[in-house]
Amino acid sequence: MKKITNEFKVGLFFILSLAALFYLSASTGKLDFKKSGYYLYVLFDEVAGLQKKAPVMLNGLEVGKVDEIKLIYDNQKTQVRLKLWLDKEAKISANPVVSIKTLGLMGEKFIQIASFANKGYLPADTLLEGKPYMDLDVLMEQSQGITKSLDSLIANINNLTTEVKGLATENKDKVSLIISNLEVTSKNFEEFSSDIKAHPWKLLFKGKEKKTN
């Protein structure tokens, strides 16, 4: 039998490595020659570090990818236009909400499309307006402003409680009830302020609840 040379072994290893890489790329969606789809376009004022090939989610399910990111200049306004490739099976209803979200601890950005109202579906090449991205720094500034306002309100309630106690010479029962209510209110505000300081991200969820209601 002929001896297998080192060159043959290296060549075989190289071919197998290429085959494995091709398989992994195809299985993860990086390479796909079978699936067909269509394109949608979305305009954002800023994309917060979103990268090409980022996932596109439809109601939480991955249905495509960001195919192109391009700056658009119109009427002295600079925007970013995203070209989204979507699987042909993914149908987007009219008036969807398109936003940029963050995935996991590494902070990977992706496109989230919320589509619920089935009043017809968007045709290919439709241009949409994206929802502004809520930056964490902006959220922190808003939470700090709210906590300062709460601290000021708590101080005013405490001052009012002190004044009412000083005037409690007549109608002691009524005054005691007022004082008790003020003290409970002050305590509730203090707990809410402490919670917002510790978990400023809760403001996002409270904002969504108000919109839903």
For each residue, the residues with C-beta under 8 A, 3 or more apart:
1:
2:
3:
4: 8 9
5: 8 9
6: 9 10
7: 10 11
8: 4 5 11 12
9: 4 5 6 12 13
10: 6 7 13 14
11: 7 8 14 15
12: 8 9 15 16
13: 9 10 16 17
14: 10 11 17 18
15: 11 12 18 19
16: 12 13 19 20
17: 13 14 20 21
18: 14 15 21 22
19: 15 16 22 23
20: 16 17 23 24
21: 17 18 24 25
22: 18 19 25 26 31
23: 19 20 26 27
24: 20 21 27 28
25: 21 22 28 30 31
26: 22 23 29 30 31 32 33
27: 23 24
28: 24 25
29: 26 32 62 65
30: 25 26 53
31: 22 25 26
32: 26 29 35
33: 26
34:
35: 32 87 88
36: 88
37: 64 85 86 87 88 90
38: 85 86 88 124 125
39: 67 83 84 85 86 124 125
40: 83 84 86 92 122 124 125 126 127 128
41: 81 82 83 84 125 126 127 128
42: 81 82 84 98 111 127 128 129 130
43: 72 79 80 81 82 127 128 129 130
44: 47 79 80 81 82 100 130 132 133
45: 79 80 132
46: 80 133
47: 44 50 69 80 82 100 109 133
48: 100 109 133 135
49: 107 109
50: 47 54 66 69 82 100 109 110 111
51: 54 66 69 109
52: 66 67 68 69
53: 30 65 66
54: 50 51 65 66 108 109 110 111
55: 62 64 65 66 103 110 111
56: 62 63 64 65 66 84 85 86 110 111 113
57: 60 61 62 63 101 110 111 112 113
58: 61 63 64 86 90 92 113 115
59: 113 114 115 116
60: 57 112
61: 57 58
62: 29 55 56 57
63: 56 57 58 86 87 89 90
64: 37 55 56 58 84 85 86 87 90
65: 29 53 54 55 56 84 85
66: 50 51 52 53 54 55 56 69 82 83 84 85 111
67: 39 52 83 84 85
68: 52 81 82 83
69: 47 50 51 52 66 80 81 82 83
70: 80 81 82 83
71: 78 79 80 81
72: 43 78 79 80 81
73: 76 77 78
74: 77 79
75:
76: 73
77: 73 74
78: 71 72 73
79: 43 44 45 71 72 74
80: 43 44 45 46 47 69 70 71 72
81: 41 42 43 44 68 69 70 71 72
82: 41 42 43 44 47 50 66 68 69 70 111 130
83: 39 40 41 66 67 68 69 70
84: 39 40 41 42 56 64 65 66 67 111
85: 37 38 39 56 64 65 66 67
86: 37 38 39 40 56 58 63 64 90 92
87: 35 37 63 64 90
88: 35 36 37 38
89: 63
90: 37 58 63 64 86 87
91: 115 121 122
92: 40 58 86 96 113 115 121 122 126
93: 96 115 116 117 118 119 120 121 122
94: 117 119 120 121 122
95: 117 119
96: 92 93 113 114 115 122 128
97: 113 114 115 131
98: 42 111 112 113 114 128 129 130 131
99: 111 112 114 130 131 133
100: 44 47 48 50 109 110 111 112 130 131 133
101: 57 109 110 111 112
102: 107 108 109 110
103: 55 106 107 108 109 110
104: 107 108
105:
106: 103
107: 49 102 103 104
108: 54 102 103 104
109: 47 48 49 50 51 54 100 101 102 103
110: 50 54 55 56 57 100 101 102 103
111: 42 50 54 55 56 57 66 82 84 98 99 100 101
112: 57 60 98 99 100 101
113: 56 57 58 59 92 96 97 98
114: 59 96 97 98 99
115: 58 59 91 92 93 96 97
116: 59 93
117: 93 94 95
118: 93
119: 93 94 95
120: 93 94
121: 91 92 93 94
122: 40 91 92 93 94 96 126 128
123: 126
124: 38 39 40
125: 38 39 40 41
126: 40 41 92 122 123
127: 40 41 42 43
128: 40 41 42 43 96 98 122
129: 42 43 98
130: 42 43 44 82 98 99 100
131: 97 98 99 100
132: 44 45
133: 44 46 47 48 99 100
134: 138 139 204
135: 48 138 139
136: 139 140
137: 140 141
138: 134 135 141 142
139: 134 135 136 142 143 200 201 203 204
140: 136 137 143 144 200
141: 137 138 144 145
142: 138 139 145 146 203
143: 139 140 146 147 196 197 200 203
144: 140 141 147 148
145: 141 142 148 149
146: 142 143 149 150 196 203
147: 143 144 150 151 193 196 197
148: 144 145 151 152
149: 145 146 152 153
150: 146 147 153 154 189 192 193 196
151: 147 148 154 155 193
152: 148 149 155 156
153: 149 150 156 157 189
154: 150 151 157 158 186 189 190 193
155: 151 152 158 159
156: 152 153 159 160
157: 153 154 160 161 182 185 186 189
158: 154 155 161 162 186
159: 155 156 162 163
160: 156 157 163 164 182
161: 157 158 164 165 179 182 183 186
162: 158 159 165 166
163: 159 160 166 167
164: 160 161 167 168 175 178 179 182
165: 161 162 168 175 179
166: 162 163
167: 163 164 175
168: 164 165 172 175 176 179
169:
170: 175
171: 174 175
172: 168 175 176
173: 176 177
174: 171 177 178
175: 164 165 167 168 170 171 172 178 179
176: 168 172 173 179 180
177: 173 174 180 181
178: 164 174 175 181 182
179: 161 164 165 168 175 176 182 183
180: 176 177 183 184
181: 177 178 184 185
182: 157 160 161 164 178 179 185 186
183: 161 179 180 186 187
184: 180 181 187 188
185: 157 181 182 188 189
186: 154 157 158 161 182 183 189 190
187: 183 184 190 191
188: 184 185 191 192
189: 150 153 154 157 185 186 192 193
190: 154 186 187 193 194
191: 187 188 194 195
192: 150 188 189 195 196
193: 147 150 151 154 189 190 196 197
194: 190 191 197 198
195: 191 192 198 199 202
196: 143 146 147 150 192 193 199 200 202 203
197: 143 147 193 194 200
198: 194 195
199: 195 196 202
200: 139 140 143 196 197 203
201: 139 204 205
202: 195 196 199 205 206
203: 139 142 143 146 196 200 206 207
204: 134 139 201 207 208
205: 201 202 208 209
206: 202 203 209 210
207: 203 204 210 211
208: 204 205 211 212
209: 205 206 212 213
210: 206 207 213
211: 207 208
212: 208 209
213: 209 210
